[in-house]
Structures are given as C-alpha cells and as structure tokens.
Amino acid sequence: MKPSRLGSVAAQAFMLVMLALWVTPVLFALYVALRPIAETNEHGYVSLPRSLTLANFQAAWTQSDMWHFFLNSLVITVPAVLLTLLLAASFAYVVSRLRFRFNIPLLILFTAGNLLPQQVIITPLFRLYLAIPLPHWVSESGLMYNSYLGLIAINVAFQLGFCVFVLSNYMRTLPKELDEAAVVDGATVWTRFWRLTLPLCRPALAALATLLTTWIYNDFFWAITLISTGDKRPVTSALANLQGQFVANQNMIAAAALIAAIPTLIVYVALQKQFIAGLALGSTKG
C-alpha cells in the first residue's frame, strides 16, 4: 500500500476507535436507564435485559422536579451567553479595528486570564462574593453569593477571554476599507461597530454562541461552589442532589443525566455547521 493510502486507513481506524470510546459510556447509560432497578439489583448492571421500560425517565422528571432546574439553567445560560458575546465583540473591535499603541499588549493581558485555573481563585472569589452586597430584589441573600447574578458574572468573566481572542482574529480578516469608507461618510465608532462590523461577524457569533451555550449549561464547578440553595442550582448540579436523595436508584440517575443532556444535543444538531466552523475561526489570519 502507498504511504498516503496507509495513512488514510490508520486515520480512519483511529477515528473509529475514538468514536467507540466516546459513544460507549452514553450507550451504557441509556441501557441502564431503560432497565428496571429491581432487575438490575438482581442480575447486575452488566447482564442481558429481561425487560426495558421508560419508567426511570418518567420518575426522574417528576420526582426530581427537573423542569424547575431546567428553568434555572435557562435563567443563567441565556443572559451569560448574550452578555459575553456583546462584551467580547465590543472589546475585540477596539483591539482589532482601532489603531492605538497598546492594543496588542491589552489583548494579550486580557486573554491571559484563560490560563488561570478556576480552582486557584476559588477561595478569594468565595470571600469576595460574601463581601459584595446586592439589592434584595436581585438576590434574596443580599449578597453576590447564592444568586443568579453571581453565577452569570463568573461565567461571563471566564468565557470572555476566549471569545475576545476568536472575534479579534476574525475581525482582522474583514477589509479595512469598509471602516475607511464609513469614516469618510461621517459614521461614528459606535455606528461602524454596531451597523457595519457586527453584522459581518454573524458566522463567528453563531459559532461562539453554540460553544458558550454548551460550556455554560454544562458548568458544574461554579454552580455547586457559589450556589448554596438547592432549588436555585442549574440542572447539572441538581443531579448531585438527586444522587443524594435517591442514592440507591442509579438507573433513575442515569435517566436524569440523559434528560439533562438533551438541550445541548438540540443546540448542537441545530447549529452543527457553525459549531464545527467555530473550531477554526480566526485561524487563517491574525
């Protein structure tokens, strides 16, 4: 076989192996969720099924009040994604389309925050959240801690650097003559950003929105650290409460985990092209 042909076969074999390793846990979780708990306790998890049922999915939905936690995730994810994209696009426009001395150092400093692990700042951040007051109509506790706003703010802060990096590189690929023509026509900076550059960045914004929705919705670390009230937590961290309450019924926990994954699957299927394109945005120039 030619080296190119051999390399192609090896690449396809590698992808098939990775696909099997990726899909197997999901299929096993689905298999466990479809089996009655009594049958699993009697024959074990790795055994041939005697019967399959959707009762675990129904019990997970009703007994865990999952609809309420889905709404919590919606309240946190949607504002965090929109605010992150707006702030990132504004900052990326400044460092990529406007000329001043410190645009590159400022971009490096801003995106360097992505190199900081979340666990490193958890102690000072926790103390800071306990010290920042909020109006009671925003937070029932009167603090940033145990509030939706606090969880939105930390997600925006940690996702902002990556979005700025991607959008600034993407904006550099846009012809500068567009801005020059707008300046000649008397357009202000805000007009050039909002009515000219931002519409041209729709592919990048759509891809980042898909990625951000997946990351923020699936967040577990900040949700269990900065939210103490169980009924305020998003659906991912609510699964921990379900495990503590129904620790003996792992089949129902598997069903609840699969239900919680449905929104991200819908987002990915609906925006699959933008999601894949987002992996290479800004890589051709910058």
C-alpha positions as CSV (number, residue, x, y, z in Angstrom):
1,M,0.0,0.0,0.0
2,K,1.1,3.5,-0.7
3,P,2.1,5.6,2.3
4,S,-0.8,8.0,1.7
5,R,-3.2,5.2,1.5
6,L,-1.8,3.6,4.6
7,G,-2.0,6.9,6.5
8,S,-5.7,7.3,5.5
9,V,-6.6,3.9,6.7
10,A,-4.8,4.5,10.0
11,A,-6.6,7.8,10.5
12,Q,-10.0,6.3,9.8
13,A,-9.2,3.4,12.2
14,F,-8.1,5.9,14.9
15,M,-11.4,7.9,14.4
16,L,-13.5,4.7,14.7
17,V,-11.7,3.8,17.9
18,M,-12.2,7.3,19.4
19,L,-15.9,7.2,18.3
20,A,-16.4,3.9,20.1
21,L,-14.7,5.2,23.3
22,W,-16.8,8.3,23.1
23,V,-20.2,6.6,22.4
24,T,-19.9,3.6,24.7
25,P,-20.5,5.4,28.0
26,V,-23.5,7.2,26.5
27,L,-25.0,3.9,25.2
28,F,-24.3,2.2,28.5
29,A,-26.0,5.0,30.4
30,L,-29.0,4.6,28.1
31,Y,-29.0,0.9,28.6
32,V,-29.0,1.3,32.4
33,A,-31.7,4.0,32.3
34,L,-34.0,1.7,30.3
35,R,-33.8,-1.2,32.8
36,P,-35.9,-1.6,35.9
37,I,-34.0,-1.1,39.2
38,A,-35.3,-4.4,40.5
39,E,-33.8,-6.3,37.6
40,T,-30.5,-4.5,37.9
41,N,-30.3,-5.3,41.6
42,E,-31.0,-9.0,40.9
43,H,-28.8,-9.6,37.8
44,G,-26.3,-6.7,37.9
45,Y,-25.6,-3.9,35.5
46,V,-23.6,-6.0,33.1
47,S,-26.2,-8.5,32.1
48,L,-28.7,-9.2,29.4
49,P,-32.0,-7.3,29.8
50,R,-35.2,-9.2,30.7
51,S,-37.4,-6.1,30.0
52,L,-36.9,-2.4,29.0
53,T,-39.0,0.5,30.2
54,L,-39.3,4.3,30.2
55,A,-40.4,4.4,33.9
56,N,-37.0,5.7,35.0
57,F,-37.2,8.7,32.7
58,Q,-40.7,9.5,34.0
59,A,-39.7,9.1,37.6
60,A,-36.6,11.3,37.1
61,W,-38.7,14.0,35.5
62,T,-41.4,14.0,38.2
63,Q,-39.6,13.2,41.4
64,S,-36.6,15.5,40.9
65,D,-38.7,18.5,39.7
66,M,-36.3,18.7,36.7
67,W,-38.4,21.3,34.9
68,H,-37.6,23.8,37.7
69,F,-33.9,23.2,37.3
70,F,-34.1,23.5,33.5
71,L,-35.6,27.0,34.1
72,N,-32.7,27.8,36.4
73,S,-30.2,26.8,33.7
74,L,-32.1,28.9,31.2
75,V,-32.0,32.0,33.5
76,I,-28.3,31.6,33.9
77,T,-27.2,30.5,30.4
78,V,-29.1,32.9,28.1
79,P,-28.0,36.2,29.8
80,A,-24.4,34.9,30.3
81,V,-24.1,34.0,26.6
82,L,-25.6,37.3,25.3
83,L,-23.6,39.4,27.7
84,T,-20.4,37.5,26.9
85,L,-20.8,38.0,23.2
86,L,-21.7,41.7,23.5
87,L,-18.7,42.5,25.7
88,A,-16.3,40.3,23.7
89,A,-17.4,41.8,20.4
90,S,-17.0,45.4,21.8
91,F,-13.5,44.7,23.1
92,A,-12.4,42.8,20.1
93,Y,-13.5,45.7,17.8
94,V,-11.4,48.1,19.9
95,V,-8.2,46.0,19.8
96,S,-8.6,44.8,16.2
97,R,-10.1,47.7,14.2
98,L,-8.9,50.8,16.1
99,R,-5.3,51.9,16.0
100,F,-3.6,52.8,19.2
101,R,-0.3,51.9,20.9
102,F,-1.4,49.3,23.5
103,N,-3.9,47.2,21.5
104,I,-1.8,44.1,21.2
105,P,-0.5,44.2,24.8
106,L,-4.0,44.8,26.0
107,L,-5.3,41.8,24.1
108,I,-2.6,39.6,25.5
109,L,-3.3,40.8,29.0
110,F,-7.0,40.3,28.6
111,T,-6.8,36.8,27.1
112,A,-4.2,35.7,29.6
113,G,-6.9,35.2,32.1
114,N,-7.8,31.9,30.3
115,L,-4.6,30.4,31.6
116,L,-5.6,30.7,35.2
117,P,-7.3,27.5,36.6
118,Q,-10.6,28.0,38.2
119,Q,-9.6,26.2,41.3
120,V,-6.8,28.6,42.0
121,I,-9.1,31.6,42.7
122,I,-11.9,29.8,44.4
123,T,-11.0,30.8,47.9
124,P,-10.5,34.6,47.3
125,L,-13.5,34.6,45.0
126,F,-15.7,32.9,47.6
127,R,-14.7,35.6,50.2
128,L,-15.3,38.3,47.6
129,Y,-18.8,37.0,46.9
130,L,-19.6,37.0,50.6
131,A,-18.5,40.7,50.8
132,I,-20.3,42.2,47.8
133,P,-23.8,43.4,48.7
134,L,-26.7,43.3,46.2
135,P,-30.3,44.7,46.5
136,H,-32.7,42.1,47.8
137,W,-34.8,42.3,44.6
138,V,-31.7,40.9,42.8
139,S,-30.5,38.5,45.4
140,E,-32.6,37.1,48.3
141,S,-29.4,36.7,50.4
142,G,-28.4,40.3,49.8
143,L,-25.0,39.1,48.5
144,M,-23.4,38.0,45.3
145,Y,-23.1,34.6,46.9
146,N,-26.1,32.3,46.3
147,S,-27.5,34.5,43.5
148,Y,-28.1,34.0,39.8
149,L,-26.3,37.2,39.1
150,G,-23.1,35.9,40.8
151,L,-23.2,32.8,38.7
152,I,-23.8,34.7,35.5
153,A,-20.9,37.1,36.3
154,I,-18.3,34.4,36.9
155,N,-19.3,32.6,33.7
156,V,-19.0,35.8,31.7
157,A,-15.6,36.5,33.2
158,F,-14.1,33.1,32.4
159,Q,-15.5,32.9,28.9
160,L,-14.7,36.4,27.9
161,G,-11.0,36.0,27.1
162,F,-11.6,33.1,24.6
163,C,-14.3,35.0,22.8
164,V,-12.3,38.2,22.5
165,F,-9.4,36.2,21.1
166,V,-11.5,34.5,18.4
167,L,-13.5,37.6,17.5
168,S,-10.5,39.9,17.3
169,N,-8.8,37.5,14.9
170,Y,-12.0,37.2,12.8
171,M,-12.4,41.0,12.7
172,R,-8.9,41.3,11.4
173,T,-9.9,39.3,8.3
174,L,-12.5,42.0,7.4
175,P,-11.4,44.6,4.8
176,K,-10.2,47.8,6.5
177,E,-11.5,49.7,3.5
178,L,-15.0,49.2,4.9
179,D,-14.1,51.2,8.0
180,E,-12.3,53.8,6.0
181,A,-15.3,54.3,3.7
182,A,-17.6,54.6,6.8
183,V,-15.3,57.3,8.3
184,V,-15.5,59.3,5.1
185,D,-19.3,59.1,5.3
186,G,-19.2,60.5,8.8
187,A,-20.0,57.3,10.7
188,T,-19.1,57.3,14.4
189,V,-17.2,54.5,16.1
190,W,-20.5,53.1,17.5
191,T,-22.1,53.1,14.1
192,R,-19.2,51.4,12.5
193,F,-19.2,48.7,15.2
194,W,-23.0,48.1,15.5
195,R,-24.2,48.6,11.9
196,L,-21.1,47.5,9.9
197,T,-18.7,45.2,11.7
198,L,-21.1,43.3,13.9
199,P,-23.4,42.1,11.1
200,L,-20.4,40.8,9.2
201,C,-19.4,38.8,12.3
202,R,-22.6,36.7,12.4
203,P,-20.9,33.4,11.5
204,A,-18.4,33.9,14.3
205,L,-21.0,35.0,16.7
206,A,-23.3,32.0,15.9
207,A,-20.4,29.6,16.4
208,L,-19.4,31.1,19.7
209,A,-23.0,31.2,20.9
210,T,-23.1,27.4,20.3
211,L,-19.9,26.8,22.2
212,L,-20.8,29.1,25.0
213,T,-24.2,27.6,25.4
214,T,-22.6,24.1,25.7
215,W,-19.9,25.2,28.2
216,I,-22.1,27.4,30.5
217,Y,-25.0,25.0,30.5
218,N,-22.7,22.1,31.4
219,D,-20.9,24.0,34.2
220,F,-20.8,22.1,37.4
221,F,-17.9,23.6,39.4
222,W,-19.2,27.1,39.9
223,A,-22.8,26.0,40.4
224,I,-22.0,23.9,43.4
225,T,-19.5,26.4,44.8
226,L,-21.3,29.7,44.5
227,I,-24.9,28.5,45.0
228,S,-25.9,27.0,48.3
229,T,-29.7,26.9,47.9
230,G,-30.7,23.6,46.1
231,D,-33.7,25.0,44.2
232,K,-31.5,27.8,42.6
233,R,-29.0,25.4,41.1
234,P,-28.9,24.6,37.4
235,V,-29.9,21.2,36.1
236,T,-26.3,19.8,36.0
237,S,-25.6,20.4,39.7
238,A,-29.1,19.4,40.6
239,L,-28.1,15.9,39.6
240,A,-25.9,15.8,42.7
241,N,-29.0,16.5,44.8
242,L,-30.8,13.7,43.0
243,Q,-28.0,11.3,43.7
244,G,-28.0,12.2,47.4
245,Q,-31.8,11.8,47.7
246,F,-32.1,8.6,45.6
247,V,-28.7,7.1,46.1
248,A,-30.0,3.5,45.7
249,N,-31.6,4.1,42.3
250,Q,-28.7,4.6,39.9
251,N,-31.0,3.7,36.9
252,M,-33.1,6.8,37.6
253,I,-29.9,8.9,38.0
254,A,-28.7,7.7,34.6
255,A,-32.1,8.6,33.1
256,A,-31.9,12.1,34.7
257,A,-28.4,12.7,33.3
258,L,-29.6,11.8,29.8
259,I,-32.6,14.1,30.1
260,A,-30.2,16.9,31.2
261,A,-28.1,16.4,28.1
262,I,-31.0,16.9,25.7
263,P,-30.8,20.7,25.4
264,T,-27.1,20.7,24.4
265,L,-27.7,18.0,21.8
266,I,-30.5,20.1,20.3
267,V,-28.3,23.1,20.2
268,Y,-25.5,21.2,18.5
269,V,-27.8,19.5,15.9
270,A,-29.5,22.8,15.1
271,L,-26.2,24.7,14.7
272,Q,-23.8,21.9,13.7
273,K,-22.2,23.8,10.9
274,Q,-21.5,26.8,13.0
275,F,-20.2,24.7,15.8
276,I,-17.7,22.9,13.7
277,A,-16.7,26.1,11.9
278,G,-16.1,27.7,15.3
279,L,-13.2,25.4,15.9
280,A,-11.2,27.1,13.2
281,L,-12.5,30.7,13.3
282,G,-9.7,33.2,13.1
283,S,-7.0,30.7,12.3
284,T,-6.3,32.0,8.8
285,K,-5.2,35.4,9.8
286,G,-4.2,37.3,12.9
